[in-house]
Amino acid sequence: MILRRSLAVLLLVFALAAVALSRGSTHLDNLSDSAKSGITVVAAVCVLAAVRLWLRKTPEQ
């Protein structure tokens, strides 16, 4: 259970960092809008996976 929750936290941190970098970084201004949208989609998938990992019950529950 600890492993799943720590992985969920890592996924949430990765998603937050990806969105923050794609939207606020001046170094990534050269990226096209489709690339920024792709980063946002990947971040959303990471958030959904993290929520699923966090809320999943163990088999004995």
C-alpha positions as CSV (number, residue, x, y, z in Angstrom):
1,M,0.0,0.0,0.0
2,I,2.9,2.4,0.8
3,L,4.4,1.7,-2.7
4,R,1.1,2.5,-4.5
5,R,0.6,5.7,-2.6
6,S,4.2,6.9,-3.1
7,L,3.9,6.1,-6.8
8,A,0.6,8.1,-6.8
9,V,2.4,11.1,-5.2
10,L,5.2,10.9,-7.7
11,L,2.7,10.9,-10.6
12,L,0.9,13.9,-9.2
13,V,4.2,15.8,-8.8
14,F,5.2,14.9,-12.3
15,A,1.8,16.1,-13.7
16,L,2.0,19.3,-11.8
17,A,5.5,20.0,-13.0
18,A,4.6,19.1,-16.6
19,V,1.7,21.5,-16.6
20,A,3.7,24.3,-14.9
21,L,6.6,24.0,-17.3
22,S,4.5,23.8,-20.4
23,R,2.4,26.8,-19.4
24,G,4.8,29.0,-17.6
25,S,8.3,28.4,-18.8
26,T,9.9,30.9,-21.1
27,H,12.3,28.2,-22.4
28,L,9.4,26.3,-23.9
29,D,7.8,29.2,-25.8
30,N,9.0,27.6,-29.0
31,L,6.7,24.6,-28.6
32,S,3.7,24.5,-30.8
33,D,0.2,24.6,-29.3
34,S,-0.3,20.9,-30.1
35,A,2.9,20.0,-28.2
36,K,1.6,21.9,-25.2
37,S,-1.7,20.2,-25.5
38,G,0.0,16.9,-25.6
39,I,1.9,17.6,-22.4
40,T,-1.4,18.6,-20.8
41,V,-3.1,15.3,-21.9
42,V,-0.2,13.3,-20.5
43,A,-0.4,15.2,-17.2
44,A,-4.2,14.5,-17.1
45,V,-3.5,10.8,-17.6
46,C,-0.9,10.9,-14.8
47,V,-3.4,12.5,-12.5
48,L,-6.1,9.9,-13.3
49,A,-3.6,7.1,-12.8
50,A,-2.5,8.6,-9.5
51,V,-6.1,8.9,-8.2
52,R,-6.8,5.3,-9.2
53,L,-3.7,4.1,-7.4
54,W,-4.5,6.1,-4.3
55,L,-8.1,5.0,-4.0
56,R,-7.7,1.3,-5.0
57,K,-8.4,-1.0,-2.1
58,T,-6.2,-3.9,-1.2
59,P,-7.6,-7.4,-1.9
60,E,-8.2,-8.2,1.7
61,Q,-10.4,-5.1,2.2
